[in-house]
Amino acid sequence: MKFLFRMLCKRKETLRKDGNKTHSLCLTDFLTKKKRCISRKMNNSCSGWLSVVPSEENHFDLSPDEFRDALALRYGRHPINLPALCDADGEAFDLNHALNCPRGGLVYARHNEMRDLNCSLLEMVGLRQIIPEPIIFESAEEQLRVDWMVRGFEHPQKVSLFDCCIVNADSPSLERLSLEAIFTVRKNVKQGHSSEAAKARRASFTPILATCDAVFDKEAEHYFKRMAVHLSKKWNVATLKPLATYEQGCKFVFYVQLVFA
Ligand SMILES: [Zn+2]
């Protein structure tokens, strides 16, 4: 039995190495920009939607157009039949413009979806004082808000504040930066804005950072794993399902990636 197990492990490892070798060979044929885009998706398991059952639940049943667009995005190609010009500012409309244009509404829509999804999940958990867009500092000159707050998420009675940022890692201005550098810059900006005000309210502050293709930074991953623990405890009470484990936390992050992507 042990011999068979060792053989299977060895075979799995060989297949993994062969797969990595094949991926590297295939990637050499792409231009640098596309190579970076495809590698990011491969290294961060961003294409889980290709392997899930296309059920109506959670909107995994993509229409033919949605499926074609998702495949185009996976390979760093432009989706077909995009309008020639942006209807908000008249600029040439390509994928980068769609993901970056501050006037077209898509940037705000994805940000608000992230905020609303998180508030709904926290409500499902049954935590208290879930407030979207709370004001955390106010003076005659300025008003400072974060994206959502909740009490009891990390520690009982403690208020946690969260602010999300979804970034297009393929923007021309970011294409020379590593993903870590992109996240670090945004994290420092968010903490510079809100950390002091959070401290004054005796609350914790966590930036939730992600790319448009659903790669989460470390703190965001930790946040969703914690959310999985809360949800699992709630479901355990309601349905007697087993309590959350680390593995369940990882699966939940994968699930959020799917919904988010
Ligand atoms: Zn525009």
Residues whose N, C-alpha, C, O or C-beta is under 5 A from the ligand:
A	BS01	ZN	C86 A88 D89 E91 C101 G104
